[in-house]
Amino acid sequence: MTKHVVTIGSAMARIEGHALQTYPEECCGFLFGTESPTEFQIFRAQSVSNERAGGRTHRYLMTPDQFLKAEDQAEKWDYQLMGGYHSHPDHPASPSQFDLEHALPGFVYLILSVCEGYLETWRWWMLADDHQQFDELQFTRNYKEK
Amino acid sequence: MAVSIKIPSPLRRFTEGESVVEVNGQTVEEALENLIGQFSELAPQLYNEKGELRNFVNLYVRGEDIRYLDAMATKIKDGDEVMIIPSIAGGGETLSGKAEAATTFDRDEYLRYSRHFSLPEIGLAGQRKLKEASVLIIGAGGLGSPASIYLAAVGVGHIGLVDYDVVELSNLQRQILYTSAEIGKPKLTIAKQRLQALNPNVEITTYAESLSSANAVSLFRNYDIILDGTDNFPTRYLVNDVCVFQGKPNVYGSIFRFDGQVSLFEAKEGPCYRCLYEEPPPPGLVPSCAEGGVLGVLPSVVGSLQATETIKWITGAGQTLIGRLLLFDALAMTFREVKLQKNPDCVVCGENPTITEPIDYEGFCGVSGLEEMVTVPELSVQKVKQKLDSGENHLILDVREKWEWDIAHIKEALFIPMNAIPSRLDELDPSREIVVHCKEGPRAIAMAEYLIKQGFPDVKNMTGGIKKWTIEVDPSLNLY
């Protein structure tokens, strides 16, 4: 049984803003939070620059260096580095073959579909145990900050 | 050897939550095997079905990427820390919907680019960027030759070339892509063979057409950066404008006689070509390289500088020429630079641009003549010869350059190079018929027009210039 996802606070709004801002290029960033037996709880997001030199309209890259910094950040915030997000400009919010070939196991993937400059939808994913596909994670709700 | 392996957080669910695992081993490979020995669930996470490391896995020993060391055979010492650090890549489908291979290098490529890998400013990350990048080169001539050769050699993933010319004998003095055996063949056919032979890892796309307002927008769209190797003003303004429209950098280079200019125009951050030159010079005033001459090695200096700027822009190494114009003088052997300012009133990249799509560049540069045309009467070489023989009182005016005069000239002609004419008008008698000639015609027509506008009533062009004269009237002269 796959876990559900909840988001807390302004993380989602910031991610959406980032995706719109980089359109028609892909945006990317890291997700931080905690994990319960049934849920991934996303508290914070950190945008990073898309380090792909070319083809950023349909490709993104977060480097080992950016990953290390994200782990340090997680430690400072006392959260876990739970996953990453990226946008698919003018494409659906489903993982591509390229996403699959590069997928990091155990990592929560949030994919946003931005079409013609407007946010279409977003979906959550995690690599299946057999590495052959992604399982979709059910999104429960966004909890606003009190 | 006892070493510690640092596990990234997403993989800790396969190491019972451990972030650092102590293992033994002489090499990175042995250490990983022993790690998997302790946590068998890690094996399918780190290796694919073929037993290769998965794409996201990067391994570091003592802070260094093992790809720069001896890869999996890298020796480890007691107390070393081996880090598994993911890089995260992905993205939407390509337009073709095809799965695209990850940007990796095979064994030969590691050797081929080894001198780049050892440069900290380029390294693996920079070389990947080069492989992922696409460059469109406008013109496969003097500038395009060295630029394309170097960009292919250093492994730019995709190079596009635009040129519709065939190889001519007079190209070989400077266009180093071509050889004597290839005269008469289309340049791009040869260029593609040469570049592909130099580096088979590079994708070469050729466009055997002339760049125009009609095709530039769609051609540029497929490339990250445009390298301008053109030899004429209409194309240069076209390249500049479309780069500004699409937010793409324009690596500018130009050559004349012994002088070269290079800059990087990126209107998002600095000036564009129009900020530097709002308008082209009047047609005919600046002779082309064919007319004015160019030192054979000069385009290789300038084209190589353009390739350097392209590589720096792609990899992010160093400071680019954005906002600076580099001036090279081969005779004095000096490089100077001048600062360029963005023009807030620039018609394409300024605050209120008035040009937002390609215009008629031939018209803008006066090549096809939007302003009122002056018709220059023509006179055949045979007629000129008759007039000479009959002793008519007319003046033959040779407007070519001194070196051309020295190769061949009509002995009755008055020699004034075109650039000197405006200051030497008093040497011309308006009451006489003036027959202007150059090598083949364009300069003579431009100067005849100029003289007519200055009020000389009877000015004609000798059709076909001294070339036709030599062939049809006086074969004893040298052809050039």
HADDOCK unambig.tbl for C-alpha pairs under 7 A between the chains (distance, minus, plus):
assign (segid A and resid 52 and name CA) (segid B and resid 129 and name CA) 6.71 0.50 0.50
assign (segid A and resid 53 and name CA) (segid B and resid 129 and name CA) 4.81 0.50 0.50
assign (segid A and resid 53 and name CA) (segid B and resid 132 and name CA) 6.25 0.50 0.50
assign (segid A and resid 53 and name CA) (segid B and resid 133 and name CA) 6.11 0.50 0.50
assign (segid A and resid 53 and name CA) (segid B and resid 314 and name CA) 6.46 0.50 0.50
assign (segid A and resid 54 and name CA) (segid B and resid 132 and name CA) 5.46 0.50 0.50
assign (segid A and resid 54 and name CA) (segid B and resid 133 and name CA) 4.84 0.50 0.50
assign (segid A and resid 54 and name CA) (segid B and resid 224 and name CA) 6.30 0.50 0.50
assign (segid A and resid 58 and name CA) (segid B and resid 91 and name CA) 5.21 0.50 0.50
assign (segid A and resid 58 and name CA) (segid B and resid 92 and name CA) 4.98 0.50 0.50
assign (segid A and resid 58 and name CA) (segid B and resid 93 and name CA) 6.61 0.50 0.50
assign (segid A and resid 58 and name CA) (segid B and resid 94 and name CA) 6.37 0.50 0.50
assign (segid A and resid 59 and name CA) (segid B and resid 90 and name CA) 5.72 0.50 0.50
assign (segid A and resid 59 and name CA) (segid B and resid 91 and name CA) 4.31 0.50 0.50
assign (segid A and resid 59 and name CA) (segid B and resid 92 and name CA) 6.61 0.50 0.50
assign (segid A and resid 60 and name CA) (segid B and resid 89 and name CA) 5.44 0.50 0.50
assign (segid A and resid 60 and name CA) (segid B and resid 90 and name CA) 5.60 0.50 0.50
assign (segid A and resid 60 and name CA) (segid B and resid 91 and name CA) 5.77 0.50 0.50
assign (segid A and resid 61 and name CA) (segid B and resid 88 and name CA) 5.68 0.50 0.50
assign (segid A and resid 61 and name CA) (segid B and resid 89 and name CA) 4.33 0.50 0.50
assign (segid A and resid 61 and name CA) (segid B and resid 90 and name CA) 6.87 0.50 0.50
assign (segid A and resid 62 and name CA) (segid B and resid 87 and name CA) 5.60 0.50 0.50
assign (segid A and resid 62 and name CA) (segid B and resid 88 and name CA) 4.95 0.50 0.50
assign (segid A and resid 62 and name CA) (segid B and resid 89 and name CA) 6.24 0.50 0.50
assign (segid A and resid 63 and name CA) (segid B and resid 87 and name CA) 4.72 0.50 0.50
assign (segid A and resid 63 and name CA) (segid B and resid 88 and name CA) 6.62 0.50 0.50
assign (segid A and resid 64 and name CA) (segid B and resid 85 and name CA) 5.51 0.50 0.50
assign (segid A and resid 64 and name CA) (segid B and resid 86 and name CA) 5.58 0.50 0.50
assign (segid A and resid 64 and name CA) (segid B and resid 87 and name CA) 4.76 0.50 0.50
assign (segid A and resid 67 and name CA) (segid B and resid 86 and name CA) 6.78 0.50 0.50
assign (segid A and resid 67 and name CA) (segid B and resid 87 and name CA) 6.82 0.50 0.50
assign (segid A and resid 81 and name CA) (segid B and resid 9 and name CA) 6.50 0.50 0.50
assign (segid A and resid 82 and name CA) (segid B and resid 10 and name CA) 6.96 0.50 0.50
assign (segid A and resid 88 and name CA) (segid B and resid 91 and name CA) 6.23 0.50 0.50
assign (segid A and resid 88 and name CA) (segid B and resid 92 and name CA) 5.01 0.50 0.50
assign (segid A and resid 91 and name CA) (segid B and resid 92 and name CA) 6.13 0.50 0.50
assign (segid A and resid 96 and name CA) (segid B and resid 91 and name CA) 6.62 0.50 0.50
assign (segid A and resid 96 and name CA) (segid B and resid 92 and name CA) 5.65 0.50 0.50
assign (segid A and resid 96 and name CA) (segid B and resid 93 and name CA) 5.68 0.50 0.50
assign (segid A and resid 97 and name CA) (segid B and resid 99 and name CA) 5.61 0.50 0.50
assign (segid A and resid 98 and name CA) (segid B and resid 90 and name CA) 5.35 0.50 0.50
assign (segid A and resid 98 and name CA) (segid B and resid 91 and name CA) 6.49 0.50 0.50
assign (segid A and resid 98 and name CA) (segid B and resid 99 and name CA) 5.95 0.50 0.50
assign (segid A and resid 98 and name CA) (segid B and resid 100 and name CA) 6.41 0.50 0.50
assign (segid A and resid 99 and name CA) (segid B and resid 89 and name CA) 6.81 0.50 0.50
assign (segid A and resid 99 and name CA) (segid B and resid 90 and name CA) 4.12 0.50 0.50
assign (segid A and resid 99 and name CA) (segid B and resid 91 and name CA) 5.94 0.50 0.50
assign (segid A and resid 101 and name CA) (segid B and resid 55 and name CA) 6.97 0.50 0.50
assign (segid A and resid 102 and name CA) (segid B and resid 55 and name CA) 5.37 0.50 0.50
assign (segid A and resid 102 and name CA) (segid B and resid 56 and name CA) 5.60 0.50 0.50
assign (segid A and resid 102 and name CA) (segid B and resid 88 and name CA) 6.80 0.50 0.50
assign (segid A and resid 102 and name CA) (segid B and resid 89 and name CA) 5.85 0.50 0.50
assign (segid A and resid 102 and name CA) (segid B and resid 90 and name CA) 6.30 0.50 0.50
assign (segid A and resid 103 and name CA) (segid B and resid 56 and name CA) 6.91 0.50 0.50
assign (segid A and resid 104 and name CA) (segid B and resid 56 and name CA) 6.36 0.50 0.50
assign (segid A and resid 105 and name CA) (segid B and resid 10 and name CA) 6.79 0.50 0.50
assign (segid A and resid 105 and name CA) (segid B and resid 11 and name CA) 6.86 0.50 0.50
assign (segid A and resid 105 and name CA) (segid B and resid 45 and name CA) 6.35 0.50 0.50
assign (segid A and resid 106 and name CA) (segid B and resid 10 and name CA) 4.97 0.50 0.50
assign (segid A and resid 106 and name CA) (segid B and resid 11 and name CA) 6.29 0.50 0.50
assign (segid A and resid 107 and name CA) (segid B and resid 10 and name CA) 5.51 0.50 0.50
